[in-house]
């Protein structure tokens, strides 16, 4: 009998230790999650996750909006060029070069009024200049192939297309790599006509081009714009850098309208070129990423939106849960003081 009692005591002691150990794990997990979830002040100010679906899509355009794999555009029928082309570019996409470039310039049958044609550009003396560059979409055959629709093109001199414009495209890749994810909107300025035209469809030859970039990842959320005359230049890219507000003024578009108003106003009215990696992309990073297995695995945007929606709901629920816990324990002031609430 005595031996059985000792065994029962040992079993009871082990069970108690396991309960205490489990309790300590839950406490540590709670504290970690409390730090990761938004604070009370962030919730009151209108907490926004770092992912907003369709954040890159501008407002105020007059064209037909068309979605292709990896990017969206608004096609201006009057000038037969896109008024804007928008896409999200991530670090993983930049370093994933799984598809070799294969030119496939063609009309865009998705444009209900008809896009520019190959004959419009034939013997015109102008390049078919990409707005969403093919090199940004080498993570997917379909995505890269879709960049060759003529709805994604503007007539550009070869010197400009292969010169300063190409430098800016390279820089966007550098920025995406440095900042993990950026939102890009690019296109021609279509508010300063009349324009020279090419082809039977009278495709406009723009005088200026623009590009705006938003880095919406912590810790440094920022935005920048570029306005470039349609001519090659040896000036540094910083020479063409402007605020996003200035690009809005010249294009008549409203960029990143889904941002909270106060945040949008602050981001789009400020400019600090020292915060940006204004340099050509270092292609050795691609080899390094492949060696480390840090390349893009293609997924659907629907899956991404579902994942982020679930995360948003989790943060909201856990915020309310931790708030009730701290209030019940009477330590809400202490929790605020150390950034837990």
KOLMAR-107837 format. One record per atom (N, C-alpha, C): residue in three letters; x, y, z. Coordinates in pm, whole numbers, plus 50000, padded with zeros to 5 digits. Each point is the difference from the previous one (the first is absolute). Layout:
# KOLMAR-107837
ALAXYZ;...
***
This chain:
# KOLMAR-107837
UNK500824987950000;UNK499185012150000;UNK500855012650000;UNK501074999650085;UNK500875011750011;UNK500675002949866;UNK500404989049930;UNK500655001849869;UNK499065006349900;UNK498724996150002;UNK499025005949908;UNK499795014750027;UNK499995003950131;UNK499835014250036;UNK501145008549947;UNK501254994550011;UNK501155007449950;UNK499915002149850;UNK499574989249928;UNK499855001149854;UNK498965010549963;UNK498895000250076;UNK498965009949973;UNK500505014150023;UNK500835001650109;UNK500555013350029;UNK500935004649888;UNK500854990449949;UNK500925003449893;UNK499245004149874;UNK498964992049968;UNK499195003449882;UNK499335013550015;UNK499495002650122;UNK499365012950025;UNK500985011549988;UNK501254997950048;UNK501035010349992;UNK500395003049856;UNK500124989449919;UNK500335001949859;UNK498905007649925;UNK498784996650030;UNK498865006849936;UNK500005014850034;UNK500295003350127;UNK500035013950043;UNK501115007649928;UNK501174993749986;UNK501135006349931;UNK499645002849854;UNK499314990449938;UNK499615001849860;UNK499025011749985;UNK499075000950095;UNK499025010949997;UNK500705013550016;UNK500955000550096;UNK500745012550022;UNK500825003649877;UNK500674989849941;UNK500815002349880;UNK499135005049885;UNK498844993849981;UNK499075004249895;UNK499515014250025;UNK499725003250126;UNK499555013450035;UNK501075010449965;UNK501264996950033;UNK501105009349969;UNK500145002149850;UNK499844989249922;UNK500065001349853;UNK498905009249949;UNK498804998450053;UNK498875008349959;UNK500225014650037;UNK500605002450118;UNK500295013850042;UNK501005006449904;UNK501084992649968;UNK501015005249908;UNK499395002849862;UNK499194990649951;UNK499345001749871;UNK499095012250001;UNK499265001750108;UNK499115011550012;UNK500785013149994;UNK501105000850073;UNK500825012350002;UNK500575002949861;UNK500494989549932;UNK500565001949865;UNK498935005249905;UNK498834993950002;UNK498905004349913;UNK499525014050038;UNK500055003250127;UNK499595013350045;UNK500905010749940;UNK501294997049987;UNK500925009549938;UNK499785001049850;UNK499654988849935;UNK499854999849855;UNK498715006349951;UNK498964999850081;UNK498715005349959;UNK499935015050028;UNK499075007249934;UNK499945014550014;UNK499675004550142;UNK500485012150033;UNK499715005950131;UNK498655007149996;UNK499575004450116;UNK498725007050009;UNK499995012749917;UNK501095007750004;UNK500065012549924;UNK499974997449850;UNK500654989049956;UNK499984996649858;UNK498584996349955;UNK499284992950084;UNK498634996449966;UNK499105012349993;UNK500195009350094;UNK499185012150002;UNK500305009149882;UNK501274999749953;UNK500395008349886;UNK499614993849867;UNK499434988050007;UNK499614993049877;UNK501114991049952;UNK500264989550076;UNK501094990849967;UNK499824994149861;UNK501075000549924;UNK500014994349866;UNK501054989249990;UNK499684988449949;UNK501034989949976;UNK500945005049891;UNK501184994149991;UNK500955004449899;UNK499614995149861;UNK498944992249989;UNK499534995649870;UNK498585005249978;UNK499815007249891;UNK498685004849960;UNK499784995349856;UNK498984992149980;UNK499724994749866;UNK499785011349902;UNK500614998949882;UNK499855009749891;UNK500515013950038;UNK500965000650090;UNK500535012950045;UNK500645007749885;UNK500514992849901;UNK500715006649890;UNK499075006849899;UNK498714996950004;UNK499075005049896;UNK499665014750025;UNK500305008949904;UNK499675014250017;UNK498545002949967;UNK499585012050034;UNK498645004649968;UNK500115012249908;UNK498895003449938;UNK499965012149919;UNK500314998149854;UNK500244987749958;UNK500284997649860;UNK498744999949915;UNK500195000749869;UNK498875000549908;UNK499964987949906;UNK500994991250013;UNK500104989049906;UNK499284987450043;UNK500114989749915;UNK499434986950028;UNK501004992150085;UNK499564995550117;UNK500884992750091;UNK500024985349961;UNK501214994749984;UNK500184986249956;UNK501024993250091;UNK499664987850042;UNK500904992350085;UNK500714989449918;UNK501324999650015;UNK500804989449942;UNK500754993050112;UNK500674989149968;UNK500734992650102;UNK501105008750060;UNK499865003350129;UNK501045007450069;UNK499875015049998;UNK499155005549914;UNK499875014749995;UNK498635004049948;UNK499675012750022;UNK498735005749955;UNK500325012849924;UNK499225003149897;UNK500215012349924;UNK498695006949970;UNK500115012849969;UNK498855007749951;UNK500355005049861;UNK499234995849900;UNK500345003049861;UNK499245012349951;UNK500765009749947;UNK499425012349948;UNK499784998549850;UNK498754998849961;UNK499674997549860;UNK500385011949910;UNK499855012050052;UNK500285011949919;UNK501455000149953;UNK500914996450089;UNK501425000649967;UNK500614986349971;UNK499234989350016;UNK500424986249972;UNK501254995850080;UNK500055004750124;UNK501074996150093;UNK499374998450139;UNK500674993450092;UNK499454999250135;UNK500185013350072;UNK498995004250078;UNK500195012150081;UNK500704996650131;UNK499834987450045;UNK500784994950113;UNK500104984949994;UNK501104995050054;UNK500214985650017;UNK500474998150143;UNK499374990950073;UNK500284998650144;UNK500254985550037;UNK500954998150092;UNK500294986450047;UNK500755000550133;UNK499974988750068;UNK500774998150123;UNK501244991949963;UNK501165003950056;UNK501244992949971;UNK500684996550131;UNK500274987150020;UNK500604995350125;UNK501464996049979;UNK500714998850111;UNK501404995649995;UNK500104986249936;UNK499104990850038;UNK500034986549947;UNK499794999849849;UNK499115008649951;UNK499775000649856;UNK501225005449926;UNK500675009850059;UNK501185006049937;UNK501114989749982;UNK500234991750101;UNK501124990649993;UNK499644986949933;UNK498734998249967;UNK499584987849931;UNK500015002449850;UNK501024995249934;UNK500145001749856;UNK499824986449932;UNK498844994150019;UNK499764986449953;UNK499604999549853;UNK499725011649940;UNK499555000349861;UNK500935008949918;UNK500464995149887;UNK500815008049909;UNK499095009149918;UNK500485012049974;UNK499205009349920;UNK499824994649858;UNK498765000249955;UNK499674996249864;UNK498985010049947;UNK500445008449907;UNK499135010749950;UNK498744994349935;UNK498875005950037;UNK498724995649942;UNK499085012249990;UNK500485010549934;UNK499215012249984;UNK498744996849921;UNK498845004850051;UNK498744997049932;UNK498905009450048;UNK498945000649921;UNK498845008050039;UNK499364994150125;UNK499305008650071;UNK499314995550121;UNK498514998649968;UNK499564987649985;UNK498604997449966;UNK499055003450115;UNK500565001950120;UNK499155003550115;UNK499525014549993;UNK500665008349921;UNK499575013949982;UNK498795000049908;UNK498865003950051;UNK498754998549924;UNK499985008749874;UNK500695011350004;UNK500025008949883;UNK501184997049908;UNK500824990450039;UNK501184996549921;UNK501225007850045;UNK501104993150015;UNK501245006650042;UNK500825004349879;UNK501145006150024;UNK500965002749894;UNK500414986849936;UNK500535000649879;UNK500374987949927;UNK501494999949969;UNK500484988649956;UNK501414998849961;UNK500315009249883;UNK499055001549909;UNK500215008749884;UNK500155014750040;UNK499375003850111;UNK500145013950046;UNK501465003450032;UNK500714990150053;UNK501395002350040;UNK500994997049887;UNK499574992249901;UNK500904995849893;UNK500575012049925;UNK501335000549992;UNK500745010749930;UNK499675013950052;UNK499575000950126;UNK499675013050057;UNK501215007250055;UNK501074992450025;UNK501185005950060;UNK499964999950152;UNK498944994250056;UNK499854999650146;UNK500004985650051;UNK500554998250120;UNK499914987150068;UNK498604998050054;UNK499634987450018;UNK498794996650075;UNK500424999550147;UNK499875011350067;UNK500545001450135;UNK499064994650106;UNK500474990050074;UNK499204994350109;UNK499755010450109;UNK498794999750057;UNK499725007350123;UNK500254990650118;UNK499344988550002;UNK500384989550096;UNK501074991849931;UNK501265000950043;UNK501094993549927;UNK499984984950012;UNK500364993349892;UNK499994985349999;UNK500914994350108;UNK501115006850029;UNK500974994850097;UNK499454999550142;UNK498955007650028;UNK499384999450133;UNK499094988050016;UNK499784992449892;UNK499004989350003;UNK500574986549958;UNK501304998450016;UNK500634987449959;UNK499754988850100;UNK499225002750102;UNK499614989750096;UNK498874991249947;UNK499415003949886;UNK498874992449945;UNK499975001549849;UNK499854989049928;UNK499925000849853;UNK498815008349958;UNK498834997250058;UNK498785007149961;UNK500125015050028;UNK500565003450116;UNK500135014150037;UNK500945007349904;UNK501164994249974;UNK500945006549909;UNK499425000949859;UNK499364989449955;UNK499404999949868;UNK498955010949986;UNK499245002450106;UNK498955010249996;UNK500555014149992;UNK501265002050038;UNK500565013749991;UNK500245004249855;UNK499894990549906;UNK500255003349860;UNK498745004249925;UNK498885001450071;UNK498835006049936;UNK500305014549966;UNK499565004549884;UNK500265013949959;UNK499235010150084;UNK499054995150079;UNK499315008850095;UNK500925004050114;UNK501134993150015;UNK500995002950102;UNK501185007949943;UNK499845005049878;UNK501105006649929;UNK499705014749971;UNK501095007649988;UNK499945013649948;UNK501155001749901;UNK499815008149896;UNK501135002849912;UNK501105007350077;UNK501214994749995;UNK501145006250066;UNK501214999849906;UNK500785010750001;UNK501234999749924;UNK500904989250059;UNK500824994049916;UNK500854989250050;UNK500985005350105;UNK500515012149980;UNK500965005650095;UNK499375001350138;UNK498765004350006;UNK499305001550128;UNK499654986450060;UNK499454991149917;UNK499554987050046;UNK501164991650055;UNK501135000449931;UNK501164992150041;UNK500935007750093;UNK499685012750024;UNK500845008550082;UNK499435002850137;UNK499595012550023;UNK499575004350132;UNK498744992650047;UNK499094996549908;UNK498794992650037;UNK500364986050048;UNK500934993649932;UNK500484986850044;UNK500685000950136;UNK500745010850022;UNK500665002050130;UNK498965000950112;UNK498905007049971;UNK498955001450101;UNK499344986550029;UNK499804992049896;UNK499434986650020;UNK500934991350086;UNK501295001049974;UNK500974992650082;UNK499925004550145;UNK499855012950019;UNK499945005650135;UNK498774995050075;UNK498884998749931;UNK498804994650064;UNK500274986050054;UNK500754992049924;UNK500334986650048;UNK500915000650124;UNK500945009450000;UNK500865001850117;UNK499185003950123;UNK499045009049979;UNK499155004550110;UNK499154988650052;UNK499424992349908;UNK499174988650042;UNK500824989950079;UNK501244998049960;UNK500854990650074;UNK500335005650139;UNK500365012650006;UNK500395006150128;UNK498825000850097;UNK498825003449948;UNK498855002850085;UNK498994988650007;UNK500304988749937;UNK499214987750005;UNK498785000249910;UNK499315011449991;UNK498795000749918;UNK499695014549968;UNK499715002949874;UNK499615013649962;UNK498804999549907;UNK499285011149995;UNK498875001749908;UNK500415010449896;UNK499864996449873;UNK500505008349890;UNK498855004049909;UNK499965012749964;UNK499065004849898;UNK500825008249900;UNK499824997249872;UNK500845006549900;UNK499205002449873;UNK500465009549920;UNK499315002949875;UNK500465013049938;UNK499325004249892;UNK500325012649935;UNK499165011450059;UNK500515012049989;UNK499215011850035;UNK499145003349878;UNK498685000650021;UNK499075002149888;UNK499185012850016;UNK500575009850064;UNK499275012550025;UNK500655012149932;UNK501024997549916;UNK500745011249941;UNK500044999149848;UNK498914994849939;UNK499944998849855;UNK499895013649932;UNK499975000449868;UNK499924988549908;UNK501344992749988;UNK499924987849943;UNK501184991449991;UNK500264996149855;UNK501264997149972;UNK500324993049876;UNK499374986150010;UNK499674994149887;UNK499384986850001;UNK500694990849900;UNK499784987050016;UNK500534990149907;UNK498884990549960;UNK500114994849877;UNK499104989549955;UNK498605004649964;UNK499274990649943;UNK498635002549957;UNK499095003650117;UNK500294994150118;UNK499185002750118;UNK500405012750075;UNK501015006949947;UNK500455012750058;UNK500374998450149;UNK500944991150023;UNK500504997650135;UNK500825012050045;UNK499645005850112;UNK500665012150047;UNK501434997150045;UNK500895009549970;UNK501394999350048;UNK500115009650119;UNK500044994850121;UNK499995008650119;UNK501265008850009;UNK499815011450066;UNK501135009250022;UNK500684997250134;UNK499244994350093;UNK500534996850133;UNK499474986450044;UNK500774993750089;UNK499574987750064;UNK500165001550151;UNK499204992450074;UNK500065000750146;UNK500084986050060;UNK500414999650125;UNK499984987750078;UNK499885003950146;UNK499094993650072;UNK499895002250145;UNK500164986750071;UNK500645000450115;UNK500334987950075;UNK499605002050146;UNK499344990150055;UNK499625000250142;UNK500634988050070;UNK500735002850106;UNK500514989650090;UNK499105000350123;UNK499154989850013;UNK499044999750111;UNK500344989050100;UNK501294998150021;UNK500464990250097;UNK500785007150110;UNK499764995850124;UNK500705005750114;UNK501504996549991;UNK500905007950060;UNK499685011350087;UNK499895013449928;UNK500535001049876;UNK500015012849931;UNK499015000049885;UNK498795004550024;UNK498985001149895;UNK500245013149927;UNK500054999349866;UNK500395011949924;UNK499474999149857;UNK500035011349931;UNK499555000549860;UNK500895009849924;UNK500114997549869;UNK500825008549915;UNK499425000149859;UNK500225010849928;UNK499565000949862;UNK501155004149909;UNK499834997349870;UNK500985004249900;UNK499235005349879;UNK500475011149946;UNK499475005449875;UNK501195002149907;UNK499934993749882;UNK501125000449907;UNK499575005049863;UNK500715009949946;UNK499735003849861;UNK500404988649907;UNK499334999149887;UNK500234988949908;UNK501285002449920;UNK501114999050070;UNK501325001349939;UNK501024993850094;UNK501064994449944;UNK501014994050085;UNK500745010950078;UNK500574996050112;UNK500685009750086;UNK501124993150076;UNK501015007650031;UNK501104995150083;UNK499885004950143;UNK498895006950030;UNK499765004650137;UNK499734987950090;UNK500345001050129;UNK499654989150092;UNK498494999250018;UNK499504988450038;UNK498554998350016;UNK499425009550104;UNK500795003450100;UNK499515009250103;UNK499615013549941;UNK500575003549884;UNK499685012649933;UNK498535000449958;UNK499444988349970;UNK498634999149951;UNK499004996750112;UNK500504998350121;UNK499134996050112;UNK499145011850045;UNK498734997050026;UNK499045010050046;UNK499074993450101;UNK499165007850064;UNK498994994350089;UNK498914993549915;UNK499274990950061;UNK498874993749931;UNK498935010449969;UNK499855009850089;UNK499055010949974;UNK500295007049868;UNK501285002149970;UNK500375006849876;UNK499634991649878;UNK500144986850013;UNK499604991249889;UNK498485000349984;UNK499295000550111;UNK498535001149994;UNK499585012949931;UNK500705010950030;UNK499665012949939;UNK500154999849849;UNK501054993449951;UNK500285000349856;UNK499204989549923;UNK499564989350069;UNK499274989249931;UNK498495000750021;UNK499575006450109;UNK498585000250034;UNK499534987250066;UNK500924991250038;UNK499654987350065;UNK500145001250151;UNK499324991250071;UNK500094999250146;UNK500644986650034;UNK501275000650044;UNK500734987850029;UNK499754995250143;UNK499954987050016;UNK499854993250129;UNK498815005550080;UNK498835000749938;UNK498825005850067;UNK499474991650116;UNK500424987450011;UNK499524991450108;UNK500745002350131;UNK501055008049998;UNK500695003450124;UNK499105008850086;UNK500124999350133;UNK499305009650085;UNK500375014249959;UNK499045009150001;UNK500215013549945;UNK501205007250059;UNK500144999750132;UNK501115007050063;UNK501344993949960;UNK500054986849994;UNK501234993349962;UNK500345002849854;UNK498984999749914;UNK500215002849858;UNK500555014249981;UNK499415009550069;UNK500445014049989;UNK501455001650042;UNK500364993650110;UNK501375001150051;UNK501004993549905;UNK499694987849953;UNK500914992849913;UNK500195006949865;UNK498915005049944;UNK500055005249864;UNK500495014449991;UNK500135006850113;UNK500475013949999;UNK501465001150040;UNK500624988850037;UNK501385000450047;UNK500934992549904;UNK501285003950002;UNK500994993649914;UNK501355000150069;UNK500614988250011;UNK501344998750055;UNK500724989249921;UNK500795004149902;UNK500654990349912;UNK501034991450072;UNK500485004550115;UNK501014992150074;UNK499414987150057;UNK498674999150005;UNK499354988050054;UNK499864989049895;UNK500365003049876;UNK499744990849890;UNK501294994749940;UNK499964987349955;UNK501154993649935;UNK500015003849852;UNK500435012349970;UNK500005004849862;UNK501274995349929;UNK499994987349964;UNK501164993849937;UNK499534988449914;UNK500834995949905;UNK499674988649917;UNK499964987350083;UNK499184990749958;UNK499834987550074;UNK501274991549992;UNK500394994250111;UNK501164991150008;UNK499554985849968;UNK500304995249879;UNK499504987049956;UNK500674988250069;UNK501095002550072;UNK500604989150078;UNK499074995650113;UNK499065008750037;UNK499044996650105;UNK499084988649957;UNK499794998749869;UNK499154989249948;UNK500644986550026;UNK501294999049968;UNK500724987550024;UNK500024996750149;UNK500235010150082;UNK500034998050144;UNK498654995150051;UNK498915006049952;UNK498654996250044;UNK499684985749960;UNK500444996049881;UNK499744986249955;UNK500784990050084;UNK501225003750037;UNK500804991250086;UNK499354998250136;UNK499375010750049;UNK499374999550133;UNK498554995649994;UNK499494997449878;UNK498624995649986;UNK498975010950024;UNK500415012749985;UNK499085011150028;UNK499445005649869;UNK499314991649926;UNK499425004249874;UNK498494999250008;UNK499375006349904;UNK498545001150001;UNK499334987049960;UNK499014996050077;UNK499164988649964;UNK498655005649960;UNK499664998249873;UNK498815006649946;UNK498754995850075;UNK499175009850030;UNK498754997650071;UNK498945009049939;UNK498764997950032;UNK498935008349947;UNK499765011650093;UNK499545011349942;UNK499725011750082;UNK498874997150098;UNK499094991049962;UNK498904996550090;UNK500524993450126;UNK500984991149984;UNK500604993650117;UNK500675010150090;UNK500705009649940;UNK500685010350078;UNK499005008650078;UNK498915003749933;UNK499005008450066;UNK499334992450114;UNK499724986949981;UNK499404992050105;UNK500934999150120;UNK501304997449971;UNK500984999050109;UNK500065012950080;UNK500045011349929;UNK500115012850072;UNK498715003750072;UNK498874995949945;UNK498735002550069;UNK499954992350131;UNK500484987549996;UNK500034991950122;UNK500915006350105;UNK501175005049955;UNK500925006650093;UNK499365012450062;UNK499305007849918;UNK499355012250049;UNK498974996750108;UNK499204989649974;UNK498984995850097;UNK500664995350129;UNK501104992249987;UNK500714995150117;UNK500505011650086;UNK500635010049936;UNK500535011450075;UNK498885007650072;UNK498875001549933;UNK498885007150060;UNK499464992450121;UNK499814986849986;UNK499464991950109;UNK500984999550117;UNK501284998049970;UNK500964998850109;UNK500205013350072;UNK499905011149925;UNK500075013150066;UNK498905001350104;UNK498784996549963;UNK498885000950095;UNK500194990650118;UNK500544988149971;UNK500234990150105;UNK501035005150101;UNK501135005049951;UNK501035004550093;UNK499555012350077;UNK499175008449938;UNK499485011850068;UNK499144995950119;UNK499134990049980;UNK499164995150109;UNK500834993750111;UNK501054992749963;UNK500864993650100;UNK500695010550087;UNK500585010349936;UNK500715010250076;UNK499045008050089;UNK498815002649951;UNK499005007150081;UNK499584991650119;UNK499784986949976;UNK499584991050109;UNK501064998950108;UNK501275000349961;UNK501104999150096;UNK500345013550063;UNK499405010749947;UNK500245013350054;UNK501385005449969;UNK500584995749890;UNK501375004549966;UNK500025006849864;UNK498885006249961;UNK499965006249868;UNK501015011449985;UNK500225007750109;UNK500965011049993;UNK501424994949978;UNK500354989550074;UNK501324994049984;UNK500184994149860;UNK498944994049948;UNK500064994149866;UNK500225010849895;UNK499345011450015;UNK500215011149908;UNK501435005350008;UNK500515000850121;UNK501325005750023;UNK501114992349927;UNK499824986949988;UNK501044991949935;UNK499614995849859;UNK498935006149946;UNK499634997749861;UNK499224987549971;UNK499394994150104;UNK499184988149980;UNK498565003449968;UNK499585012250032;UNK498605003949979;UNK499945014449948;
***
